[in-house]
Amino acid sequence: MPHVEKLLTGVGAARPVPYKNALASFIAADTLFGCAEDIIVVATGWLIFSKTKSTFALGMIGLAGFMPLILFSLLTGIATDRFDRRSVLALSGAAFSIGALALCFAANLDAVWPIYLIVVFISSGKAFLSPVSKALLPNLVPQGGLTRGVALTNSFGGTARLLAPAIGGLLYMAGPTVPFLAAAVIGAAGVLFCIGIGPRPAARIDTTTNTKWSTLIAGFVFIWSSPIVLAAMTLDLVAVLLAGVSALMPYYAQEIFQAGPWALGIMRTAPAVGGILTSSVLAYWPLQRRAGPTLLVVVAIYGLATIGFGLSTNFYVALFFLAMLGASDSVSMLVRQTLVQAQTPDAMRGRVSAVHTLLAGSSGELGEVESGLLSAVIGVVPCVVVGGVAAVIAAAAWAVLVPALRRADRFERGPAAP
């Protein structure tokens, strides 16, 4: 990928880009794993709702995905900081292929509980995949290039989000097992690309104390001691927990828009359209200042877009608001990732990234549970609108309650002085 090296040129690097092909291989593997995940998500959501016609059952997919995040939250960071990060990445990504093959068999069963069990297995691999990806990227970009590196990775990853959901929906029309087979092949290709990254041993941690409780919770302690990092993570947690709409998309596709699985695929693609366009722009013209205010504004936009989607009765209007969701979330993710990685020592990145994954992942998964439960009580549309309003209120509240975040200025040099 000469495009990768070109974009990283002139970012103020004081040393050459290490392992020129390593970053390209990493981006390829990360993109393929994201593609496999999105195909699985689309096909699993449609399969569950087709079998049950229940938004509560859709919410339980989120619960199945949340359980591994809790079970492995302390171990994922230790594994990332202690073992070869390339190997951890490959093993974690392999879970998508293995799980997708298992879903091929579960799709033909009348019962839905085997599907939930397989989702738990896939989410176990994802629990390790996210922190190791976040911790590995700073080792592959030149000094001063982290902001652009994150944007570049998100841009290529957004390509997966752009194509994979639509592909998953179209493949489902050929049979419920077809998208899962495709996901298995794509995930296996991602594992092969991990070889090109080369061995990437993590920064050494004290092997005499790495089993102590203090080492296991070091990521939590670091985040708690950093007001800006803590505020950025918790704001995202609250916003996505309350304003997430992904779990209810199968309902909108089938019941409101009266469409087939192709519509669900396009709806899942729409946020990626907004996200990839925004990430591509930011890869060339990265944000340099006003990190905190930017995060607060885009979270408020996220909430407003959620309200717009919830009230939509036209398919194309809904796609527009979903694209707005993706664009705002893309900026939010870039700000959070850059702030977290830039302010975290390399020896701590695995454990801090594990906590980041736990908070970000749990907000999405628990948001699906919340959507499934609340929609069953007050209805689907009111549930989405209330969530969007709550996200806007959360952004305003964080601006008032966390002045350190409001004043955070530069991304890679820490906040401006009060």
N, C-alpha and C positions, 0 to 999 in steps of 0.2 A: 504494500500500500504506500506508494510514494506520496500520496495525498496526505498521509499521516505525518511524514517527516516534514513536508512542506509547511503544514499548518503549525508545527512546533518550532519552526525556524524563526529566529528573531524575537523570541519571547523573553529575552534577557537571560538566557542560559549561560552559566559560567563554565559549563562542561558539555561535551558532546552527548547526544542522546544515547543511553546505554542500550545495547542489544537492539539494533535498528529494527530487526524483524520481530522482536519480542512484543512490542506494542501493537503491531499489526495483527499478530497471532492472538493476542489477548482480546483485542476488539472483535475479531472474527469469532472466537469462542464465546465471548459474552453475548454477541448478537445472536448466534445460533441457539444458545441456551434460552435466551429471551423469546426467540421465535417458537421453539418447542413448547415453552411454558404457555404462551398465548394460545397456541392451537389447542392444547390440552384444556385450558380454562374455558374457551368457547365451546368446545365439544362436550365437556363435562356439564356445564351449566345447562345447555340445551337438552342433554340426555336426562338430567335429573328432573327438570321442569316438565319435559314430555312424559315422563313416567308418573309424576306425582301431581302436577298442576298446583303446586304449593310454593308460595314465597317463603314459608317457614323452612321447607326442605332446601331451598336455595341458600338460606342463611346458614344452614348446618354445614354447607361446604366451607364457609368461612371458619366455623368452629373446628372442623377437621384440619384446616390449614394452620390454625392458631396453636393447636396443642404442641406440635414439635418446636415452635418458637419458644415456648415456655420450658419445655423439657430440656432443650439443648442450649438455652440462652447463655449459660456459664461456660459450656464446653466449646462452643464454636470459636470464641475469641482465643482461648488457650490453644486450640488446634491450629488456628491461623498464625499465632505468634510463635509457636514452637516447631511446627513442621514445615516442610517445603510447600510454599503457597501454591506453586503450580500443580503439585500432586493433589492437594486438597481441592483445588478448583476442578480438576478432572474427575475426581471421585464424586464430588457433589453433583456435577453436571450429569454424570452417568445415571443418576436417579431418575432423570426425566425419561431417558430411553427405557429403562427397566419398568418404570411405572406406566409408561404409555403402552408397552406390550401387555402388561397385566390388564389395563383398561380395555384392550381389544376383546378379552374374554369376558370381563364383567359387563360389557355393553349388551351382551346377549342374554343376560340373566334377568329374571323378573324382579328380584330383590335389589334394593339400592344400597344396602349397608356395605357390600363389598367395594362399591365405588368410593365410599367415605374412607374405608381402610386404606385404599390405594392412594387417595389424596393425602392421607397422613404420611405415607411413605415418601411420596414426592416432595411434600413440604419439609420432610426431615432433611432431604438433600438440599433444598432451597435454603434452609436455615443456616447451613454451612456455606453455601454458595455466595450469598450476599456479602457477608463480612469479609470473606477472603478476596472477593472482587474489589471491594472498596480499599482494602489494605494493600493489595498488589499494585494498583494503578499508580500510586505516588512513586513506586520504585522504578517505573518505566518511563517517566517523563523528566525533562531537564528541570533544573532549579528555576523557579518562577513560572513554570509552564503548567502548574496544576489546574488552574482555572480553565485554561484552554483544553487541557487534556480531559477534564471531566466533561466539558461541553462536547468535545469530539466523540468521546465514548458514548455519551447520551444521544448524539446525533446518529451514529451508526446503530445504536440500540433502538432508537426510534424507528429506524427502517424496518426492524423486525415487528415493532408494534404497528407499523403502517400496513405491512403486507400479511403478517401471520394470521390475525383474527379473520380477515376476509377470506384468506385461503382456507382456514379451518371451517368457516361456515359453508363455503362452497364444497369442500370435500365431504362434509357431513351429508350433503344431499345425495352422495353416491353410496352412503351407508354409514352407520355409526362407528364402525371399526376403522374406516379409511383415514380419518384425521389422526387417530391415535397411532396408526402405522407410520404415517408421515412424520409425526412428532418423534417417534422412536429413531427414525433414520437421521433426522436433523440433530437430535441430541447426541447421537453417536459421532456425527461429523464434528460437533463442538469439542468432544473429548479428544479427537485426533488433532485439532488445532492447538490444544493445550501443549502438545509436544513442542511446538515451535516457540513457545515462550522461553524454554530453557529452564534449568533448575533455578528457583528463586528462593533460597533459604531465607526465612524470616529473621528479623533482628533477634539476637539471643536474649532470652530471659533467664533469670536465675533458676537453674535446674534443681537447686537444693530447696527452693521454696515454692516451686510452681504448683504444688498440690495444696498449698495452704489456702485457707479461706480468703486471706487478704489478697492473694494473687488472683483468685477467681473473681472477686468483686472489684478488682482494681479499675475496670472500665466504668463501672457505676460511680465509684468514688471520684474519678477524674471528671466525669461529666457533671456530677453534682457540684464540684468545685469551680466549674467554668460557667458563669451565668449566661453567657451568650450561647454557648453550645446547648446548654440545658433548655433555654428558652426556645431556640430554633427547633429542637427535637420535639418538645412538648406541644408547641403550636401546631406542628404538622400532625402529631398524634391526634389532637383534639379535632382539628379540621377534617381529617380523613375519616376519623371515627364517626363523626356526626353527619358529614356531607357526602360520604361515599355512595355511588349509585351503581357500581358495577354488578352487585348481586341481583339487582332488580331489572337489569337489561333484558333477560329472557322474557320477563313479564311484559315489558313495554313492546318487545318485538312481536310476541304472539297475541297479546290481548288488546293492546292499544293501537298498534300499527297493522295488525292482522297480516303478518308477513311470515316468511319461512326462516330457516337457519342462516340464509345468506344475509338477511337484514341484521341479525345479531352480530354476524361477522363484521359488517360494515359499521355498526354502532361501536363495536370494540375497536375498530380501526380509526374512527373519527378523532378520539383523543390523541392518537399517535400522529395524525396529520398536523394538528396544532403543535404537538410537542416537537416533532422532527423539524418543522419549519423554524420554530423558535430556537431550538438547539443548534441548528445549522447557522443561523445568524450569529448566535453567541459564540460559536466556534471561531468565526472570523473576527468578530468585534466583541470580545469578552467583556463582561462587566468588571469594572475596576473599583468603583466607589459605591457608597450608600448601600451596603449589603443588608443591614437591618431594615431600613425603610422599604427596600425592594421586596424583601420577604413578606413584610406586613401587607403591602399593597396586593401582591399576587395571591395571597391567601384570601383576602377579601374578594378579589375577582373570582377565585375558585368558588366561593360561596354563592356569588351572584349568578355564575354560570350554572351552578347546581339548581338554583331556583328556576332559571329559564328552562332547563331541561325538564324539570319536574312538571312544569305547566304546559309543556309542548304536546300538541295533538297532531302536529304535522311532522312526518318523518324527517324531512329535510331541515326544518327548523331545529329539531332535536339534534341533528348532526352538527349544526352550527354551534350550539351550546356545548356539545361534547368536545368539539375542537377547541373551544375556549377553555374548557376544563384541562385539556391536555397541554395547552400552551402555558397556562398559569402554573400547572403542576411541574412542568419542565423547568421553569425558572426557579420555583421553590426548591426543587430537588438539587439543582445546580448550586444554589446559594448554600443550602444545608451541607451538601457533600463537601464543598470547598472550605467552608468555615470549619467543619469538623476535622477534615484531614489536614488542613494547614496548621491547625492549632494543637494537633496531637503528635507526640513523639513517635517515631517509627516503631519502637519496641512496644508501644501501647496501642498501635493502630488496630490490631486484630481484635483486642478486647473492647476497645471503644466502638469499632465498627460493628461488633456483635451486639452491643447494646443499641446502637443506632438501628440495626436490622430488626432487633426485637421490638423497639418502639414503632418504627415505620411499618414493619410487617404486621404487628399486632393491631395497629390502628386500622389497616386495611381489612384484615381477617375479622377482627371484632366488629368493624363497621358493617361487614356483610351479615354478621349475626344480628347486630342491632337493627339493620334494615329489614331482615326477615321477621324479627319479632315485632317491631313497631308497625310495620306495614300490615301485619296480620291483625293488629288492634285498631289502628286509625285509618288504614287504607294506604295504598302505594303512593299516590300522588301527594297527599298531605305529609307522608313520611319524608319524601324527597325534599319538599319545600321547607319543612321545619329544619331539616339538616342543613340546607343552604343558608337559612337565616342564622342558625347557630354558628356556622363558620365565619360569617361576617362579624358577628358579635365577638367571637373569639379573637379575631384579628384586632379589633378595636380595644378589647380588654388587655391583650398582651402589649399593645402600644403604650397603654397607660401604666400597667403594673410592672413592666420590665423595661425601664428606661435604658438599661445597658444594651438591649437589643435594638431599641429605637435609635440609639446613637452609633451603633456599629457601622463603621465606614468601610475601610479597606478589607478585601477578602483574605489576602495572604500575609498581611502585616499586622493583623489584629485590629481591634477597635480603635477608634479615635479617642483621644483623651477627653474625659468629661469636661 
